Amino acid sequence: MKKPTLDQIALECGVTKGLVSRALGGKNNVSEVTREKIIRKAAELGYDTSKLKAYKVTSNRVLLIGSSRILFKEDFWQPIITSISSMLSRYNLIMEYFVFDEDHIDDNLLKKLKETTCSAYIVIHVTPTPIMNILISKNKPTVVVDPKTFYSEATQFKFSNYDSTYLATKRLIEQGHTDILFYGSDSHSTSFRERHEGFMACMETYKPRVRPYSVIFNNEQKNYADEKLLEHVLTNYPVSAIVCANDIIAINAIKTLYRLNRRVPEDVSIIGFDNIKAGEYMSPQLSTFNIPRQEIGEEVAKYVANSIKSHQIPYSQIIIRCNFIERESNREKGRE
């Protein structure tokens, strides 16, 4: 029987030729389930499995942990996750997923996590306390990307929330705005709270020539807005610029302004944060801060790989710089 090609095996298994090559070549960066599937199919097609290269069983698996709500945000999180996975593979590390529903954390799920053995853990944004406690007890390198709350026992990869919002506020002041509003939710996440702090610090620096306002809402329902409270402030105070905790909040603020017959940026300038696609495609295009998603994923993977290699569990905070993208939603005060 003619020896099957890698392309034939890949086609039958529904995987890439490269993955087949790694599985048959004894490489470690292939999951055991996929390896078994490929070898079984190769044997069925006439491949001489007696000549397969032996591979060293490794525990170098990295578990990525996130809620289904977060992981399905393709625009924001998928580029980061894809980048993490791609970079880990270069270090011969296999990334696996542990997905949970934020509203259903039961004993079975926690038991499954306790029994999972990995070399390191990567947490995406929000992680309930019971899950985080289990990870900490494992005494393995643990990284939290954009932490929702503070974890002293894990390395935190954070965005330049404070600095960026300080610079956004400074830019609006340079454009002649004096009555500037921060719109967000301090209780939603550490990032939002830090962005508010950066805004307040900048306004404090430029006193008494500026007047700060804040509309802080409860975001438990993930509405990213409080229209009535925002309308009240905009109706009763001479606000000419708004710094928003993220782009979704900025887009919702623009909708509220339009209902009040206020133009953006002619009447009110707005700056967001995150650089989501919707902000780029709207009119006017939203000024924002770009989160370098691919670079973040690469840095997280490198950090995890180095921690595994050195057998160390460092705890630190790593700040990723977010650059300002000035588009059409902010301008000098009073300019038509």
C-alpha positions in Angstrom: 0.0 0.0 0.0 1.3 3.5 -0.9 2.3 5.5 2.1 -0.3 8.3 2.7 0.9 11.9 2.4 0.6 14.4 5.3 -1.9 16.3 3.2 -4.2 13.2 2.9 -4.0 12.6 6.7 -4.7 16.3 7.4 -7.7 16.3 5.1 -9.2 13.2 6.7 -8.7 14.6 10.2 -9.8 18.1 9.4 -6.6 19.7 10.7 -3.6 21.4 9.1 -0.7 19.7 7.5 1.6 21.3 10.1 -0.4 19.8 12.9 -0.1 16.3 11.4 3.6 16.8 11.0 4.0 17.8 14.7 1.9 14.9 15.9 3.7 12.2 13.8 7.1 13.8 14.5 6.8 13.5 18.3 6.4 17.2 19.1 4.9 18.2 22.4 2.8 21.1 21.2 -0.1 18.9 20.2 -3.0 17.9 22.6 -3.2 14.2 23.4 -6.7 13.9 22.0 -5.6 15.3 18.6 -2.4 13.3 18.5 -4.3 10.1 19.1 -6.9 11.0 16.4 -4.1 11.7 13.9 -2.1 8.6 14.6 -5.2 6.4 14.4 -6.3 7.9 11.0 -2.7 7.6 9.7 -2.7 3.9 10.6 -6.0 3.4 8.9 -4.6 5.0 5.7 -1.5 2.7 5.7 1.0 4.9 7.5 3.7 2.8 9.2 3.2 3.7 12.8 6.0 1.5 14.0 8.4 4.2 12.8 6.8 7.0 14.7 9.1 9.2 16.7 8.6 8.8 20.4 7.7 12.0 22.3 8.3 13.0 25.8 5.2 13.3 27.9 5.1 16.8 29.3 3.0 18.6 31.8 3.7 21.9 30.1 0.1 22.8 29.5 -1.2 26.3 30.1 -4.9 26.7 31.1 -6.7 29.8 29.9 -9.6 30.6 32.1 -12.5 32.9 31.2 -16.2 33.3 31.3 -18.3 32.5 28.3 -19.5 36.2 28.2 -16.0 37.5 28.0 -14.5 34.9 25.6 -17.3 35.5 23.1 -16.4 39.2 22.8 -14.6 38.6 19.5 -13.8 42.2 18.8 -12.0 42.8 22.1 -10.7 39.5 23.5 -10.2 37.1 20.6 -7.2 38.9 19.1 -5.5 38.7 22.5 -6.4 35.0 23.0 -5.2 34.1 19.5 -1.9 35.9 20.1 -1.4 34.1 23.4 -2.0 30.7 21.8 0.2 31.4 18.9 3.1 32.5 21.0 2.8 29.7 23.5 3.1 27.2 20.7 6.5 28.6 19.8 7.6 27.6 23.3 6.1 24.1 22.9 3.4 24.9 25.3 -0.2 23.7 24.8 -3.0 26.1 25.6 -6.3 24.6 26.8 -9.5 26.3 27.9 -11.5 26.4 31.0 -14.8 28.3 30.4 -17.4 29.0 33.0 -20.7 30.8 33.3 -20.5 33.7 35.7 -23.9 33.0 37.1 -23.4 29.2 37.6 -20.3 28.5 39.7 -21.1 25.1 41.3 -19.2 22.4 43.2 -18.8 20.3 40.1 -17.1 23.1 38.2 -14.8 23.9 41.1 -14.0 20.2 41.6 -13.0 19.9 37.9 -10.7 22.9 38.2 -9.1 21.5 41.4 -8.3 18.2 39.6 -6.8 20.0 36.6 -3.0 20.0 36.5 -1.2 22.6 34.4 2.2 24.4 34.5 0.6 27.8 34.5 -2.8 29.6 34.4 -3.9 32.7 32.4 -7.0 34.4 33.6 -9.0 36.7 31.3 -10.4 39.7 33.1 -13.2 38.5 35.5 -12.7 35.5 37.8 -15.0 34.8 40.8 -13.2 34.5 44.1 -13.8 30.7 44.5 -12.0 30.1 41.2 -9.2 32.5 42.0 -8.7 30.8 45.4 -8.2 27.4 43.8 -5.6 28.8 41.3 -3.6 30.5 44.1 -3.6 27.3 46.1 -2.0 25.4 43.2 1.2 27.5 43.7 1.8 27.8 39.9 2.5 30.9 37.8 -0.8 32.7 37.4 -1.4 35.7 35.2 -4.5 37.9 35.1 -5.1 40.0 32.0 -7.0 43.2 32.7 -8.0 42.2 36.2 -11.5 43.1 37.3 -10.3 43.2 40.9 -6.9 43.3 42.6 -5.1 40.0 43.2 -1.9 40.3 45.2 -0.9 36.6 44.6 -1.0 36.8 40.8 0.9 38.8 38.1 -1.4 41.4 36.6 -1.2 42.6 33.0 -2.9 46.0 33.0 -3.5 48.7 30.4 -2.2 52.2 31.0 -5.6 53.3 32.3 -4.5 56.1 34.7 -1.9 57.6 32.4 -4.0 57.4 29.3 -7.1 59.0 30.8 -4.9 61.7 32.3 -3.5 62.5 28.8 -7.1 62.4 27.3 -8.2 65.0 29.8 -5.1 67.1 29.2 -5.8 67.1 25.5 -9.3 68.4 26.0 -8.0 71.1 28.3 -5.4 72.1 25.6 -8.3 72.4 23.2 -10.0 75.0 25.5 -12.4 72.8 27.4 -12.9 73.8 31.0 -16.1 72.0 32.1 -15.2 68.3 31.5 -17.2 65.2 32.5 -16.0 61.7 33.3 -18.6 59.1 32.4 -18.2 55.5 33.8 -18.6 53.0 36.6 -16.0 52.8 39.3 -17.4 49.5 40.6 -17.3 47.7 37.2 -13.6 47.0 37.2 -10.2 48.1 38.3 -9.6 49.5 34.8 -12.6 51.8 35.0 -11.7 53.0 38.5 -8.1 53.8 37.4 -9.4 55.7 34.4 -11.5 57.9 36.7 -8.5 58.4 38.9 -6.4 59.6 36.0 -9.2 62.0 34.9 -9.5 63.5 38.4 -5.7 63.8 38.8 -5.4 65.8 35.6 -8.3 68.1 36.5 -6.7 68.7 39.9 -3.5 69.7 38.2 -5.2 72.4 36.2 -7.3 73.9 38.9 -8.8 76.5 39.2 -9.2 77.1 35.5 -11.2 73.8 35.0 -14.3 72.3 36.6 -14.6 68.5 36.9 -17.9 66.6 36.8 -18.4 62.8 37.2 -21.4 60.6 36.3 -20.7 57.3 37.9 -23.3 54.6 37.4 -23.9 51.0 38.6 -23.1 48.6 35.7 -24.4 45.4 37.2 -26.7 44.9 34.2 -23.9 45.6 31.8 -25.8 48.5 30.2 -22.7 50.7 30.1 -24.9 53.8 30.6 -27.2 55.8 32.8 -29.1 58.0 30.4 -31.2 59.8 33.0 -28.2 60.8 35.2 -26.2 61.9 32.2 -29.1 63.9 30.8 -29.5 65.7 34.2 -25.9 66.8 34.2 -25.8 67.8 30.6 -29.0 69.8 31.0 -27.9 71.6 34.2 -24.2 72.2 33.8 -22.1 73.7 30.9 -20.2 70.5 30.0 -18.4 70.8 26.7 -16.3 67.6 26.8 -16.7 64.0 28.1 -14.0 61.5 28.9 -15.6 58.0 28.9 -14.4 54.8 30.6 -14.6 52.9 27.3 -15.8 53.1 23.8 -19.2 51.5 24.4 -20.0 54.1 27.1 -18.8 56.8 24.7 -21.1 55.6 21.9 -24.0 55.5 24.4 -23.1 59.0 25.5 -23.3 60.2 21.9 -26.7 58.7 21.5 -27.9 60.6 24.6 -26.4 63.9 23.3 -28.2 63.5 20.0 -31.5 63.0 21.9 -30.7 66.4 23.5 -30.0 67.9 20.2 -26.3 68.3 21.0 -23.8 67.8 18.2 -20.5 65.9 18.5 -17.9 67.4 18.4 -19.4 70.9 17.6 -21.2 71.2 21.0 -19.6 68.4 23.0 -16.2 66.6 22.4 -15.9 62.9 23.4 -13.0 60.6 24.0 -13.4 56.8 24.6 -11.0 53.9 25.4 -10.5 50.5 23.8 -10.5 51.2 20.1 -13.3 48.8 19.1 -14.4 48.6 15.5 -17.7 50.3 16.1 -16.0 53.5 17.2 -13.9 53.7 14.0 -16.9 53.1 11.7 -19.3 55.5 13.3 -19.8 59.2 12.3 -18.1 61.1 13.7 -15.2 58.6 14.2 -14.5 58.2 17.9 -11.2 59.4 19.4 -9.9 56.7 21.7 -7.0 54.8 23.1 -5.8 51.7 21.3 -5.2 48.5 23.3 -2.4 46.7 21.4 -4.1 43.3 21.6 -1.5 41.2 19.6 1.4 42.6 21.6 -0.4 42.0 24.9 -1.0 38.4 24.0 2.7 37.9 23.0 4.0 39.5 26.2 1.6 37.4 28.4 2.8 34.2 26.6 6.5 35.1 26.9 6.0 35.9 30.6 4.3 32.6 31.3 6.9 30.6 29.3 9.8 32.2 31.2 8.1 31.6 34.5 7.7 27.9 33.7 11.3 27.6 32.5 12.8 29.3 35.5 10.5 27.5 38.0 9.7 30.8 39.6 6.4 32.3 40.5 6.9 36.1 40.3 4.2 38.5 41.4 4.1 41.9 39.8 2.1 44.4 37.8 2.9 44.9 34.1 1.5 48.0 32.5 0.9 47.9 28.7 1.0 51.4 27.1 -2.1 52.4 25.1 -1.6 55.0 22.4 -4.0 57.8 21.7 -5.9 57.8 18.4 -7.3 61.2 17.7 -10.1 61.1 15.2 -13.2 63.3 14.8 -15.1 63.3 18.0 -13.0 65.9 19.8 -11.9 69.4 18.7 -11.2 72.9 20.0 -14.0 74.4 22.0 -16.2 76.7 20.0 -14.8 75.8 16.6 -17.4 74.9 14.0 
